[in-house]
Amino acid sequence: MLLPLKPDHKKHVLLLVEHTPQVLQDFCKLVIDYLQKGPNFKLYNAAAQKLQVDINMIKNSVEGLVNLLLESCKYKLSSEDFRDSIISLGFSEEQEIILSKLYNVKKDEILDTLTNIGFKLPEYHDMEWRFEVQIASRSLLKQIAPLITLDFSIKNPDKDESIDHVLLQTDPVNLLHITQELEEALQEGRSQHIRRLSRVVK
C-alpha cells in the first residue's frame, strides 16, 4: 500500500525532494536528534543559514520527516511499501535509499514508543449471567416479568490488568434485539467492502 498523507504534511515532505542526497542525509540527522531530544532550534538556525532558507522551512521539513516515520510505523508499512511510498512522492532512488535506511533503523524504536503512549481500551475478559422471574407484586398479583442479569468482567490495561465488573440487566426481548444487531454487525464485518478497507488500514 502507499502511505496516505494529508496535503500540508505532503507539502512539508516535498520541500526535501529538491535537495541533494547529502542535504537529505543532514536532515535525517536532525530527525534522529528530534526523536531523541525534541526540536533543536539552534541546529535549525545553523541549517537555515547554510542552505540560505528561512528557519521555518527547516522546522517544517524536519517535522514532515518525523511525521512520515510516525505514519509509516502506525500503518506498519513493510520496507517495500515504504520504498514505493517514497518513490511515489518524487524522491530519487538515491534519496529513497537514505530515507529507507532511516525508517528501518528507527522503526522498532518508534513502534515501541507508539505502543507505550497509545490509548488502550478495556478488554472483555469473562461474563456470568442469571435469569430471574418476578411472578407477582402487591399491585399485580399475577404477572411474569423475566429479567436477565449480566456480569461482565472487563480487563483494564491502565490498572495493571485489574478486573472491573459491569452489571447490566435487561429483558429477553431487548436482549434478542441486541443479539440481532451484533449478528448484523458481524455479517457486515465479513463483507468484501470491509475486508478491502481493513487491508488498506493495516
N, C-alpha and C positions, 0 to 999 in steps of 0.2 A: 504494500500500500504506500501511497505518497502522503507525506505529512501535511495535514491541512493547517494553514497559517492565516491568522487574521491580517487584514490589509496593513495596519500600522506595524505589526510585527514583521511582516514580509518586507515592508519598506525599509525598516532598520537593518534587516539582514542583508538586503540587496545593496546597501551602502558599501559593503565589503567586496562585491564582485569586481569592481573596477580596480582594486588594489592588487599589487604583486603578491605572489605566494609568500615572500619574505615578510611583507607587511601583515598578511593574514596570520602568519606564524606568531608575530608580535602580539596581535590581538588575542590569539589563543592563550598566550602567557598572561595577558590581562584577565581573561576569563577564568583561568585557574586561580589567579590571585583573588578574584571576586568570589569564587566559590569557597575559598579558604578563609578570607578575611572581610569580605564585603567590598563595596566600591572604594577605590583609592583615587581621589581627585588630583592628588599630586602627580601620580603616574599619568592620569588622563591629560593633565595640562602639558606635561612633557611630550606626550604623543601628539597632542594637537599642534604644538609648536614645531615638532619635527615634520609633520605632514602639512603644516600650514592650513589647518582647518579649524573650525570652531570646536570648542571643547564638548559641546553638546553632541556633535557628530560622533566623537569618540565614545561618550557615555551611552548614546543610543545604540551604537554598533556592538559594544560590549554586552549591554543588556539584551540586545537582539540575539546574540550568540548564546547567552546564558539561557534565554527562553527557548531557543531552538533545541538545546540539550535537554531542558526540562520536559518540553512537549514530546520529544522523541522518546525519552525514558517513560513518560506517562503512557504513551501508546505502545511501549515495549517494541520499538522498531528493531528489526534484525539489521545486521550490518549491511545487507544487500538493499533493504528498504531505505535505510538512512542514506546510502550512496545514491540511490535513484532519486530521492527527495532533493539532495544537494545538487545533483546534475540538472534536475528539472528547474531549479531556481536560477540557473545560468552560470554556475561556477564551473571553472575549467577542471579537467581531470587532475591536474596538479594541486589545485585548491581543494578538490574533493578528498584527495588522499590526506591532506593536512587535517581537514575537519573530521574525517572518519577516524583518524588516529586519536584525535581529542575525544571523540564520542566513545570509542572503545576503551580508552584509558579511564574515563571518568564515569562511565555508565553504571557500574556496580555501586560506586560510592553515592551517586545521585539517587539510585533506586533505594538504597538503604535509608537515605535521608527522607525521601518521599514517604517511605513506609512508616518511619518513626513519627513524622509530623502529620501523617494522613488522618482524616477523620474516620474513626472506627465505630461502626454501628453495633448495637447489641445483637446477639445471635440467639436463635432458637436452640434450646437445649433438650427440653422434655415437656410432656403435657400429661396431666391427670384430669379425669372428668368424673362427674357424679350426676346421676339422673334423679330428680326429685319431683314428687307429685303432691300438690295440695288438693285434698278431696273435699274440704268443707271449711267454712268460716262462720263467724257469728251472723254475718249478713246474708250469706248464701250457704244454706245447709247442704245443698247438692251441687257440687261443681268439681271439675277436673282441670287443674291448672299445672301442666307439666313444665318443668324448668330444668335446664342443663347448666351445671356449673363447671367451668373450665379453669384449671390452674396451669398457666403457662410458666415454665421455668426458663428464664432468659439469662444468658451468659453475658456479662458486661465486661468488655475488654479494657475499659478505662478504670476498673476497680479490681485489678489483679484477678481477672476471670471469676469474680464473685457471681453468685446466682441470685437474681431477683425474681420475685413471684408476682405475676399479674393475674388477678382473678376477674373472670368475665362470666356473666350469667345471661342466658338467652332462652327463648322458647324454641321448640322444634321447627316451626315454620320459618323463623328468621335464620336459624342455623342451616336449614335446607337452602335458603336463598343465598347465604354466604358461600355454601359449598358450590352451588351452581356458578356463582360469579368467579370463584377461584378456578374451577374447571375450565371456564371460558378463557380465563387469562392464561392458563397453561396451554390450551389449544392454540391461542394466538401466539404464544411464545415459541411454538413449534412451527409456525408458518414460514414460508420461504422468505417473505419480506423481512421478518425479524431476524432470521438466520443471516440474511445478507447484511443487515445493519450491524449485527454482532461481530461479523467478520471484519467490518470496517473499523470498529472502535477498539478491537483487541490490540 
